[in-house]
C-alpha cells in the first residue's frame, strides 16, 4: 500500500514563499512521476508541476519561473518551492504519485491535500 504525506501549507502574504513536501512510502518500483496539483472550489484539479524518477520536469505554463519542483529519489520525497505567491495561488494542493507498470498502465495515488492561502 502506498501512502503520501504532505506538509508545508499555510497562510502567506502576497509576494511570500512556501515550500511543500510530500513523502511517499510503500511499494514503489520502476518508473514513476511525482507531482503537485491544486484545486479551488468549483474548478477542476489542475497540474502545477511534476517530476519523473529520471528527472524530467513538467510545469503549468502560467507557473514557470515562480514554482520549482524537485525530488529526492532515495527518500521518495517531492518538494514544491513556491515564490512570489499571489492571491490566485490560493488552493488546496495535492501530491500525486503515478507508478507505471507498462507504458499506458499506471496507478495513481493521492495525498490528503494541504491548504495554501495567499492573503494580506
NORBELKA-V581876 format. One record per pair of residues at least 6 apart in sequence whose C-alpha atoms are under 8 Angstrom apart, sorted by the first residue. I is the first residue (numbers start at 1). J is the second residue. D is the distance in whole Angstrom. If there is no record, write none. Layout:
BEGIN
i:I j:J d:D
i:I j:J d:D
END
This chain:
BEGIN
i:1 j:26 d:5
i:1 j:27 d:7
i:2 j:24 d:7
i:2 j:25 d:6
i:2 j:26 d:4
i:2 j:27 d:6
i:2 j:28 d:7
i:2 j:109 d:7
i:3 j:24 d:6
i:3 j:25 d:5
i:3 j:26 d:6
i:3 j:109 d:7
i:3 j:110 d:8
i:3 j:111 d:7
i:4 j:22 d:6
i:4 j:23 d:6
i:4 j:24 d:5
i:4 j:25 d:7
i:4 j:95 d:7
i:4 j:96 d:8
i:4 j:109 d:8
i:4 j:110 d:7
i:4 j:111 d:5
i:4 j:112 d:8
i:5 j:22 d:5
i:5 j:23 d:5
i:5 j:24 d:7
i:5 j:111 d:6
i:5 j:112 d:7
i:6 j:20 d:7
i:6 j:21 d:6
i:6 j:22 d:4
i:6 j:23 d:7
i:6 j:94 d:8
i:6 j:95 d:7
i:6 j:111 d:6
i:6 j:112 d:7
i:6 j:113 d:7
i:6 j:114 d:7
i:7 j:20 d:6
i:7 j:21 d:5
i:7 j:22 d:6
i:7 j:114 d:7
i:8 j:18 d:7
i:8 j:19 d:6
i:8 j:20 d:4
i:8 j:21 d:6
i:8 j:114 d:8
i:9 j:18 d:7
i:9 j:19 d:8
i:9 j:20 d:6
i:9 j:114 d:5
i:9 j:115 d:5
i:9 j:116 d:5
i:10 j:114 d:8
i:10 j:115 d:6
i:10 j:116 d:5
i:10 j:117 d:6
i:11 j:116 d:6
i:11 j:117 d:5
i:11 j:118 d:6
i:11 j:119 d:7
i:12 j:18 d:8
i:12 j:116 d:8
i:12 j:117 d:6
i:12 j:118 d:5
i:12 j:119 d:6
i:12 j:120 d:8
i:13 j:85 d:8
i:13 j:118 d:5
i:13 j:119 d:5
i:13 j:120 d:5
i:14 j:84 d:7
i:14 j:85 d:5
i:14 j:86 d:5
i:14 j:87 d:6
i:14 j:118 d:6
i:14 j:119 d:6
i:14 j:120 d:6
i:15 j:83 d:7
i:15 j:84 d:4
i:15 j:85 d:5
i:15 j:86 d:6
i:16 j:83 d:6
i:16 j:84 d:5
i:16 j:85 d:6
i:17 j:81 d:7
i:17 j:82 d:5
i:17 j:83 d:4
i:17 j:84 d:6
i:17 j:85 d:6
i:18 j:81 d:6
i:18 j:82 d:5
i:18 j:83 d:7
i:19 j:79 d:7
i:19 j:80 d:6
i:19 j:81 d:4
i:19 j:82 d:6
i:20 j:79 d:6
i:20 j:80 d:5
i:20 j:81 d:7
i:20 j:82 d:8
i:21 j:77 d:7
i:21 j:78 d:6
i:21 j:79 d:5
i:21 j:80 d:7
i:22 j:77 d:5
i:22 j:78 d:5
i:22 j:79 d:6
i:22 j:95 d:6
i:22 j:111 d:8
i:23 j:75 d:7
i:23 j:76 d:6
i:23 j:77 d:4
i:23 j:78 d:7
i:24 j:75 d:8
i:24 j:76 d:5
i:24 j:77 d:6
i:24 j:97 d:8
i:25 j:76 d:7
i:28 j:99 d:7
i:29 j:99 d:8
i:30 j:99 d:7
i:30 j:100 d:7
i:30 j:101 d:8
i:31 j:52 d:7
i:31 j:53 d:6
i:31 j:54 d:8
i:31 j:99 d:6
i:31 j:100 d:6
i:31 j:101 d:8
i:32 j:52 d:6
i:32 j:53 d:5
i:32 j:97 d:7
i:32 j:98 d:5
i:32 j:99 d:4
i:32 j:100 d:6
i:33 j:50 d:7
i:33 j:51 d:6
i:33 j:52 d:4
i:33 j:53 d:6
i:33 j:97 d:6
i:33 j:98 d:5
i:33 j:99 d:7
i:34 j:50 d:6
i:34 j:51 d:6
i:34 j:52 d:6
i:34 j:53 d:8
i:34 j:78 d:7
i:34 j:95 d:7
i:34 j:96 d:6
i:34 j:97 d:5
i:34 j:98 d:6
i:35 j:47 d:8
i:35 j:48 d:7
i:35 j:49 d:6
i:35 j:50 d:4
i:35 j:51 d:6
i:35 j:78 d:7
i:35 j:95 d:6
i:35 j:96 d:5
i:35 j:97 d:7
i:36 j:47 d:6
i:36 j:48 d:5
i:36 j:49 d:5
i:36 j:50 d:6
i:36 j:80 d:8
i:36 j:93 d:7
i:36 j:94 d:6
i:36 j:95 d:5
i:36 j:96 d:6
i:37 j:45 d:6
i:37 j:46 d:5
i:37 j:47 d:4
i:37 j:48 d:5
i:37 j:49 d:7
i:37 j:93 d:6
i:37 j:94 d:5
i:37 j:95 d:6
i:37 j:96 d:7
i:38 j:45 d:5
i:38 j:46 d:5
i:38 j:47 d:7
i:38 j:48 d:7
i:38 j:91 d:6
i:38 j:92 d:5
i:38 j:93 d:4
i:38 j:94 d:6
i:39 j:45 d:4
i:39 j:46 d:6
i:39 j:91 d:5
i:39 j:92 d:5
i:39 j:93 d:7
i:40 j:90 d:8
i:40 j:91 d:5
i:40 j:92 d:6
i:47 j:59 d:8
i:47 j:60 d:6
i:48 j:59 d:6
i:48 j:60 d:5
i:48 j:63 d:7
i:49 j:57 d:7
i:49 j:58 d:5
i:49 j:59 d:4
i:49 j:60 d:6
i:49 j:68 d:8
i:49 j:69 d:6
i:50 j:57 d:6
i:50 j:58 d:5
i:50 j:59 d:7
i:50 j:69 d:7
i:51 j:57 d:4
i:51 j:58 d:6
i:51 j:69 d:7
i:51 j:70 d:7
i:51 j:71 d:7
i:53 j:73 d:7
i:57 j:69 d:8
i:66 j:82 d:6
i:66 j:83 d:5
i:66 j:84 d:6
i:66 j:85 d:8
i:67 j:80 d:7
i:67 j:81 d:6
i:67 j:82 d:5
i:67 j:83 d:6
i:68 j:80 d:6
i:68 j:81 d:5
i:68 j:82 d:7
i:69 j:78 d:7
i:69 j:79 d:6
i:69 j:80 d:5
i:69 j:81 d:6
i:70 j:78 d:6
i:70 j:79 d:5
i:70 j:80 d:7
i:71 j:77 d:6
i:71 j:78 d:4
i:71 j:79 d:6
i:72 j:78 d:6
i:85 j:118 d:7
i:86 j:118 d:6
i:87 j:117 d:7
i:87 j:118 d:5
i:87 j:119 d:6
i:88 j:118 d:8
i:89 j:116 d:8
i:89 j:117 d:7
i:89 j:118 d:7
i:90 j:115 d:8
i:90 j:116 d:5
i:90 j:117 d:5
i:90 j:118 d:5
i:91 j:115 d:6
i:91 j:116 d:6
i:91 j:117 d:7
i:92 j:113 d:6
i:92 j:114 d:5
i:92 j:115 d:4
i:92 j:116 d:6
i:93 j:113 d:5
i:93 j:114 d:5
i:93 j:115 d:6
i:93 j:116 d:7
i:94 j:110 d:7
i:94 j:111 d:6
i:94 j:112 d:7
i:94 j:113 d:4
i:94 j:114 d:7
i:95 j:110 d:6
i:95 j:111 d:5
i:95 j:112 d:8
i:95 j:113 d:7
i:96 j:108 d:7
i:96 j:109 d:6
i:96 j:110 d:5
i:96 j:111 d:6
i:97 j:108 d:6
i:97 j:109 d:5
i:97 j:110 d:7
i:98 j:106 d:6
i:98 j:107 d:6
i:98 j:108 d:5
i:98 j:109 d:6
i:99 j:106 d:5
i:99 j:107 d:5
i:99 j:108 d:7
i:100 j:106 d:4
i:100 j:107 d:7
i:101 j:107 d:8
END
